[in-house]
């Protein structure tokens, strides 16, 4: 299992809508995430910065490739285009785990 921490930037003024979308997350999106190998997924928001934590089986690359083939993933990403600043999100480095305490 691989643990990942990542940052997402959302557009100013979309904070409430971002939260609402996750309060009402589509059950088929959650199912696809599980099926693809994602678990223990959490998002934390401070203003327009979102910090995410996820565990991936067997790793982020494999889980991401599986998720990219899910139709619901394409629909979700399309629905979030006016909320998530994908250009700024892509430019933010993904953090690598240094230490974990069980």
N, C-alpha and C positions, 0 to 999 in steps of 0.2 A: 504494500500500500504506500502511496505517496501522498503527503500532506502539502497543500499549497495555500499560500496567502497571496492575494492580489488586490489591486486598486482599480476602481472604476470611477470615472468622472461623469457627472450628469450636468445637463444644462441648468443654469440658474433659473429659478421659477418653476422647475418641474419636481421639486422635492416631494410635495404632497402626492402628486400623481405616481411617482416612483414607489412611494410607500404603499399607496392604494393598490397598485398592480401586484405587489408582492403579498399584500393582505389577501388578495383574491387570485393568487397564482393558480393557473390552470392545472387541474389534477393530471391531465395527460402530459404536462411538462414535468411534473414531479415524477411521474412514472417513467418517462424517457430518461431523466437524469439517473434514477436508480438503475434502470436497465443498462445504461451506458457505463456504469461503474462509479458514479458519484454518490457520496454519502456524507453525513455529518456536515451539511452545507449551511453556512451562516453568513449573513450580510449585516454590516453595521454601517450606519450613515451619520456623518457629521456635515451638515450643510450640503455641499455638492460633491463631497468625496465619500465614496462607498468603499469599505474594506471588506473583502470576502475571505472566507476560510472554507476549504473543502478537502475531503479525503477522497482519493481516487484509486480504484482497483483496475488493473494492476499499477497504473501510473497515469499521469495527466495526459500524455500523448495518446495513449490507447483509448482512454475514456473520451477525450475530446474528439477523436476520429469517429468513434461510435456515435457520439451525440450529433456530430455534424451531418450524419446520414438520417437523422430523425426529422420527419416533416414538421413536427411541432416546434423544433428548434428554429427552423427557418421562419416560421410564422411568428414566434416569440420575438426573434431578433428584428424582424420587420416592424412589429408593433412597438418596439422600444426605440426606433430610429430617431424620433423627435425628443427623446428623453435622455438617452445615453450619448455622450460625446465620444464616439468611437475613435476619433483621431487622437484625442488626448488620452483615452484609455489605452490604446495600442502603444503609445509612447512611454507609458509608465512601466517600469521594470517589474517583472514577477519576482517575488521574494522566494528564496530557497530556504528550506528548513536547516537550521544549524543544530538544534537540540530539542528533544521532546522528553517530558517526564510522564511516565505511566502512573 
